[in-house]
Amino acid sequence: MERKRIAVIGVGQIGKHHLDEYKRIGGVDIIAVCDLNETEARRVAEQYAVPHVYTDFRELLKRDDIDAVDVCLHNNFHAPVTIEALQAGKHVYCEKPLAGSYCDGAAMVEAAKETGRMLHIQLATLYQSETKAAKTLIDGGKLGKLYHARSTGFRRRGRPYVDGYGTPAFTRKETASGGALYDMGVYHIARLLYLLQLPQVTRISGQTYQEMEMLADRRATSQFDVEELGIGLVKFEGGLTMDIIEAWAVQLDGFEGSSIVGSEGGIRLPSQHQDALPMTYHFTTCDIDMDTVIHLAAMEKRRHLLNEHEWAYDSSQGHWIAALNGLVPLLPTAELALQTMLISEGIYMSSTLGREVTADEIIAASVSTAIRL
């Protein structure tokens, strides 16, 4: 496999995680890092043996020895940096969510098409064993006609900054645009869209909440103005539906795992609370209702023994490196992320207006939230 030359833009918590993952995967040379905080950028460059440091990403993009850039910035910075990188001839790997608004996300996807460059979004749940098993069962017709899905995401008290981790930038519309739906919901919603084969949204209704107490000093410092809980119902073409509940904080002990049901079977993915249940497959045979546990470890072992490039589906960054080398086709992560943006923005719009909204309304009303560096 040819070694790919990559630059990382943003060396905060997520940027460092990406650098660690590149080191673990291998096959990559990190040519440069860029951050407005020059002191931290130089410290990180020294830690990871990166030869070049920038504080202006546009200067970095002038380099002709970079194959791709990895954008690890807050949501509202994604679109401007990604679009300029694509236009500079670089492939782009961008953190989730796609952007701060559907409008900006659509511009990113269009820029990738116009430039002929690859745009890959970090959607880690697509590479989990349960996602692979679910897709295999669905593709094999074991669920029959799919008609409903449920997307769940749970944290008891896991709001960024106010509950003890992360920075206030996660909790402000100014930099993040959204809360639980944008931060965590993207993983769960995008995975179900992938398993449902990216159906077209028609109508959305939803409600957002920020009701739980938080420490007064943390509230003041964070300027917390995004949702801690998002609820939604999505209708797709053909009658398919999906309900959504995504919590940064909620006074419960957990949610059931996400699920998909069809005319001949159903699957439930593992839940996220402490006593997580395994992935299960439900069907009827010989007039007997069957509830079965999927042996994910055995599935993974067999796939890795039989398939030369199975490793390319073990992680988002591993998939990125394999796709850059032409070993596997890039999964449609940008399109999945864009539809996820449409759904999340639709829930926000419905919550504000107090009624169901159409996909066309959401697209027409979406405005840029991009912040240019």
C-alpha positions as CSV (number, residue, x, y, z in Angstrom):
1,M,0.0,0.0,0.0
2,E,1.3,3.4,-1.0
3,R,2.1,5.7,1.9
4,K,-0.3,8.7,1.8
5,R,0.8,12.2,2.8
6,I,-1.7,14.0,5.1
7,A,-2.0,17.3,6.9
8,V,-4.2,17.8,10.0
9,I,-6.0,21.1,10.5
10,G,-6.9,21.6,14.2
11,V,-4.9,19.9,16.9
12,G,-7.3,20.0,19.8
13,Q,-8.8,16.9,21.5
14,I,-10.2,15.5,18.2
15,G,-7.1,16.3,16.2
16,K,-4.9,14.5,18.7
17,H,-7.2,11.5,18.5
18,H,-6.9,11.4,14.7
19,L,-3.1,11.6,15.0
20,D,-3.1,8.6,17.4
21,E,-5.4,6.7,15.0
22,Y,-3.1,7.4,12.0
23,K,-0.2,6.1,14.1
24,R,-2.0,3.0,15.0
25,I,-3.1,2.2,11.4
26,G,0.1,3.1,9.7
27,G,0.7,3.7,6.0
28,V,0.5,7.5,6.5
29,D,3.0,10.3,6.7
30,I,1.7,13.3,8.6
31,I,3.4,16.2,6.7
32,A,2.0,19.1,8.6
33,V,-0.3,20.3,11.3
34,C,-2.2,23.6,11.5
35,D,-3.8,25.5,14.4
36,L,-4.4,29.1,15.4
37,N,-2.7,28.3,18.7
38,E,0.9,28.1,17.4
39,T,2.3,27.0,20.8
40,E,0.1,24.0,20.9
41,A,0.6,23.3,17.2
42,R,4.4,23.2,17.7
43,R,4.0,21.1,20.9
44,V,1.8,18.5,19.1
45,A,4.1,18.5,16.0
46,E,7.1,17.7,18.3
47,Q,5.1,15.0,20.1
48,Y,4.1,13.3,16.8
49,A,7.3,14.0,14.9
50,V,5.4,16.2,12.3
51,P,8.0,18.3,10.3
52,H,5.9,21.4,9.4
53,V,3.7,23.7,11.4
54,Y,1.2,26.3,10.2
55,T,-1.2,28.8,11.8
56,D,-2.8,29.7,8.4
57,F,-4.5,26.7,6.7
58,R,-4.4,28.5,3.3
59,E,-0.6,28.5,3.4
60,L,-0.7,24.8,4.2
61,L,-2.9,24.1,1.2
62,K,-0.3,25.6,-1.1
63,R,1.9,22.6,-0.5
64,D,2.1,20.2,-3.4
65,D,3.3,17.3,-1.3
66,I,0.0,16.7,0.5
67,D,-2.6,14.1,-0.8
68,A,-5.3,14.9,1.7
69,V,-6.2,17.1,4.7
70,D,-8.0,16.0,7.9
71,V,-10.3,18.8,9.2
72,C,-10.6,18.6,13.1
73,L,-12.4,21.9,13.9
74,H,-15.7,22.9,15.5
75,N,-18.8,22.4,13.3
76,N,-19.2,25.9,11.9
77,F,-15.6,26.0,10.6
78,H,-16.0,22.7,8.6
79,A,-17.5,24.1,5.4
80,P,-15.1,27.0,4.6
81,V,-11.9,25.0,5.3
82,T,-13.2,21.9,3.6
83,I,-14.3,23.7,0.5
84,E,-11.0,25.6,0.1
85,A,-9.1,22.3,0.6
86,L,-11.1,20.6,-2.1
87,Q,-10.6,23.5,-4.5
88,A,-6.9,23.3,-3.8
89,G,-7.0,19.8,-5.1
90,K,-6.8,17.9,-1.8
91,H,-9.0,15.0,-0.7
92,V,-10.7,15.8,2.6
93,Y,-11.5,13.8,5.7
94,C,-13.7,15.8,8.0
95,E,-15.0,15.3,11.6
96,K,-18.7,14.9,12.2
97,P,-21.2,16.5,11.8
98,L,-20.7,17.5,8.2
99,A,-21.2,21.2,9.0
100,G,-23.3,23.6,11.1
101,S,-26.2,23.7,8.7
102,Y,-27.7,21.8,5.8
103,C,-26.9,24.7,3.5
104,D,-23.2,24.5,4.3
105,G,-23.1,20.7,4.2
106,A,-24.7,20.8,0.7
107,A,-22.0,23.2,-0.4
108,M,-19.3,20.9,0.8
109,V,-20.8,17.9,-1.1
110,E,-21.2,20.0,-4.2
111,A,-17.6,21.2,-4.0
112,A,-16.4,17.6,-3.8
113,K,-18.4,16.7,-7.0
114,E,-17.1,19.8,-8.8
115,T,-13.5,19.2,-8.0
116,G,-13.5,15.4,-8.4
117,R,-12.0,15.0,-4.9
118,M,-13.1,12.6,-2.2
119,L,-14.9,13.9,0.8
120,H,-15.1,11.5,3.7
121,I,-16.9,12.2,7.0
122,Q,-16.1,10.6,10.3
123,L,-19.0,8.3,11.1
124,A,-17.5,5.7,13.4
125,T,-20.7,3.6,13.9
126,L,-20.6,2.4,10.3
127,Y,-17.6,0.3,11.1
128,Q,-18.9,-1.4,14.2
129,S,-19.5,-5.1,14.1
130,E,-23.2,-4.8,14.8
131,T,-23.6,-2.5,11.8
132,K,-21.9,-5.0,9.5
133,A,-24.1,-7.8,10.8
134,A,-27.2,-5.8,10.4
135,K,-26.3,-4.9,6.8
136,T,-25.6,-8.5,6.0
137,L,-29.0,-9.6,7.3
138,I,-30.8,-6.8,5.5
139,D,-29.0,-7.4,2.2
140,G,-29.8,-11.1,2.6
141,G,-33.5,-10.3,2.8
142,K,-33.8,-11.7,6.3
143,L,-35.9,-8.7,7.5
144,G,-38.2,-8.6,4.5
145,K,-39.7,-5.2,3.7
146,L,-38.3,-2.6,6.0
147,Y,-40.9,-0.2,7.4
148,H,-39.7,1.4,10.7
149,A,-36.5,2.2,12.5
150,R,-35.7,3.7,15.9
151,S,-32.6,5.8,16.6
152,T,-31.5,6.1,20.2
153,G,-28.6,7.7,21.9
154,F,-28.1,7.9,25.7
155,R,-26.1,9.8,28.2
156,R,-27.3,10.2,31.8
157,R,-25.4,13.5,32.4
158,G,-22.9,13.9,29.6
159,R,-23.2,17.5,28.4
160,P,-19.9,18.9,27.2
161,Y,-18.2,21.2,29.6
162,V,-21.1,21.7,32.0
163,D,-20.7,18.0,33.1
164,G,-17.0,18.1,33.3
165,Y,-15.3,17.5,30.0
166,G,-14.7,19.3,26.7
167,T,-14.9,23.0,26.0
168,P,-17.8,25.5,26.0
169,A,-17.5,25.6,22.2
170,F,-19.6,22.4,22.1
171,T,-22.5,24.1,23.8
172,R,-22.9,27.3,21.8
173,K,-24.8,27.7,18.6
174,E,-22.2,30.3,17.6
175,T,-19.6,27.5,17.0
176,A,-21.5,24.2,17.1
177,S,-25.0,25.1,15.8
178,G,-26.6,22.2,17.7
179,G,-26.2,20.0,20.7
180,A,-27.0,16.4,21.3
181,L,-28.3,15.8,17.8
182,Y,-25.2,17.2,16.1
183,D,-22.7,15.8,18.6
184,M,-23.9,12.3,19.1
185,G,-27.1,11.8,17.1
186,V,-25.2,12.0,13.9
187,Y,-23.6,8.6,14.7
188,H,-26.9,6.9,15.3
189,I,-29.1,8.5,12.7
190,A,-26.4,8.1,9.9
191,R,-26.0,4.4,10.7
192,L,-29.7,3.8,10.3
193,L,-29.8,5.8,7.1
194,Y,-27.0,3.6,5.8
195,L,-28.8,0.4,6.8
196,L,-32.0,1.7,5.3
197,Q,-30.1,2.4,2.0
198,L,-30.4,6.2,2.3
199,P,-34.1,6.8,1.8
200,Q,-35.4,10.2,0.8
201,V,-36.8,12.4,3.6
202,T,-40.3,13.8,3.1
203,R,-41.6,15.2,6.4
204,I,-40.2,15.7,9.9
205,S,-41.7,16.6,13.3
206,G,-39.7,17.1,16.5
207,Q,-39.0,18.8,19.7
208,T,-35.9,19.9,21.6
209,Y,-35.3,20.4,25.3
210,Q,-32.9,21.9,27.8
211,E,-34.5,21.2,31.2
212,M,-32.0,19.6,33.6
213,E,-30.1,21.6,36.2
214,M,-26.5,22.5,35.7
215,L,-24.0,24.3,37.9
216,A,-24.5,28.0,37.7
217,D,-20.9,28.9,37.0
218,R,-20.7,26.4,34.2
219,R,-23.9,27.6,32.7
220,A,-22.6,31.2,32.7
221,T,-19.2,30.3,31.3
222,S,-20.6,27.9,28.7
223,Q,-23.4,30.1,27.4
224,F,-25.2,26.8,26.9
225,D,-27.9,27.5,24.2
226,V,-28.2,24.2,22.4
227,E,-30.4,21.1,23.2
228,E,-29.6,18.4,25.7
229,L,-32.4,16.2,24.4
230,G,-33.8,15.9,20.9
231,I,-36.9,14.0,19.8
232,G,-38.1,13.4,16.3
233,L,-40.3,11.5,13.8
234,V,-39.1,11.2,10.2
235,K,-41.2,10.1,7.3
236,F,-39.5,8.9,4.1
237,E,-40.7,8.2,0.6
238,G,-42.5,4.8,0.3
239,G,-44.0,5.0,3.8
240,L,-40.8,4.1,5.8
241,T,-40.5,5.9,9.2
242,M,-37.9,6.5,11.9
243,D,-38.3,7.9,15.4
244,I,-35.4,9.5,17.2
245,I,-34.4,10.2,20.8
246,E,-30.9,11.6,21.5
247,A,-29.9,12.6,25.0
248,W,-26.8,14.4,26.4
249,A,-28.7,14.3,29.7
250,V,-31.9,12.7,30.8
251,Q,-33.2,11.4,34.2
252,L,-33.4,7.7,33.1
253,D,-31.1,4.7,33.5
254,G,-30.8,4.1,29.8
255,F,-32.5,3.6,26.5
256,E,-33.0,0.4,24.5
257,G,-30.6,0.1,21.5
258,S,-31.5,1.4,18.0
259,S,-33.6,-1.0,16.0
260,I,-35.0,-1.8,12.5
261,V,-38.1,-3.8,11.9
262,G,-39.3,-5.5,8.6
263,S,-42.1,-7.7,7.5
264,E,-40.0,-10.9,8.2
265,G,-37.7,-9.9,11.0
266,G,-36.2,-7.3,13.2
267,I,-32.8,-6.3,14.7
268,R,-31.9,-4.5,17.9
269,L,-28.5,-3.0,18.2
270,P,-26.7,-3.0,21.6
271,S,-27.8,-0.3,24.0
272,Q,-25.4,2.3,25.4
273,H,-26.1,2.1,29.2
274,Q,-23.9,0.3,31.6
275,D,-25.6,-3.1,31.4
276,A,-25.6,-3.1,27.7
277,L,-27.5,-6.0,26.0
278,P,-26.0,-7.8,22.9
279,M,-27.2,-7.4,19.4
280,T,-30.3,-9.5,18.7
281,Y,-32.2,-10.8,15.7
282,H,-35.9,-11.5,15.9
283,F,-37.9,-13.6,13.5
284,T,-40.6,-16.3,13.2
285,T,-40.0,-19.8,11.9
286,C,-42.3,-22.9,12.0
287,D,-44.8,-20.6,13.7
288,I,-42.4,-20.1,16.6
289,D,-41.1,-16.6,17.6
290,M,-37.3,-16.6,17.8
291,D,-35.1,-14.2,19.7
292,T,-31.4,-14.8,18.9
293,V,-28.1,-13.3,19.9
294,I,-25.6,-12.5,17.1
295,H,-22.1,-14.0,17.5
296,L,-20.3,-10.8,16.4
297,A,-16.7,-12.0,17.3
298,A,-17.0,-15.1,15.2
299,M,-18.4,-13.1,12.3
300,E,-15.5,-10.7,12.4
301,K,-12.9,-13.5,12.7
302,R,-14.2,-15.3,9.6
303,R,-14.5,-12.1,7.5
304,H,-10.9,-11.2,8.3
305,L,-9.7,-14.7,7.4
306,L,-11.5,-14.7,4.1
307,N,-11.5,-11.1,2.8
308,E,-8.1,-9.5,2.0
309,H,-9.3,-5.9,2.6
310,E,-11.7,-6.5,5.5
311,W,-9.4,-4.3,7.6
312,A,-10.6,-1.3,5.5
313,Y,-14.0,-1.6,7.2
314,D,-12.7,-1.7,10.8
315,S,-12.5,2.0,11.4
316,S,-13.3,5.3,9.7
317,Q,-9.7,6.3,9.2
318,G,-8.6,2.9,8.1
319,H,-11.4,3.0,5.5
320,W,-10.1,6.5,4.4
321,I,-6.6,5.3,3.9
322,A,-7.8,2.2,1.9
323,A,-10.0,4.4,-0.3
324,L,-7.2,6.9,-0.9
325,N,-5.1,3.9,-2.2
326,G,-8.0,2.7,-4.4
327,L,-8.3,-0.6,-2.5
328,V,-12.0,-0.1,-1.7
329,P,-14.7,2.3,-2.9
330,L,-15.4,5.1,-0.4
331,L,-18.6,4.6,1.5
332,P,-21.2,7.4,0.9
333,T,-20.4,9.1,4.2
334,A,-20.8,12.6,2.9
335,E,-24.3,11.9,1.5
336,L,-25.2,10.1,4.8
337,A,-24.0,13.0,6.8
338,L,-25.9,15.5,4.6
339,Q,-29.2,13.6,5.1
340,T,-28.5,13.5,8.8
341,M,-28.0,17.3,8.8
342,L,-31.4,17.6,7.0
343,I,-33.1,15.5,9.7
344,S,-31.5,17.3,12.6
345,E,-32.2,20.8,11.1
346,G,-35.8,19.6,10.5
347,I,-36.2,18.7,14.2
348,Y,-34.9,22.2,15.2
349,M,-37.2,23.8,12.7
350,S,-40.3,21.8,13.7
351,S,-39.5,22.5,17.4
352,T,-39.4,26.3,16.7
353,L,-42.5,26.4,14.5
354,G,-44.5,23.9,16.6
355,R,-45.6,21.8,13.5
356,E,-44.4,19.2,11.0
357,V,-42.2,20.5,8.3
358,T,-41.3,19.2,4.8
359,A,-37.9,18.5,3.4
360,D,-38.4,21.2,0.9
361,E,-39.1,23.7,3.6
362,I,-36.0,22.8,5.6
363,I,-33.8,23.1,2.5
364,A,-35.3,26.5,1.5
365,A,-34.9,27.9,5.0
366,S,-31.4,26.6,5.7
367,V,-28.8,29.4,6.0
368,S,-25.1,29.3,6.3
369,T,-23.6,29.3,9.8
370,A,-20.1,29.1,8.6
371,I,-17.2,30.9,10.3
372,R,-14.3,31.8,8.0
373,L,-10.8,31.8,9.5
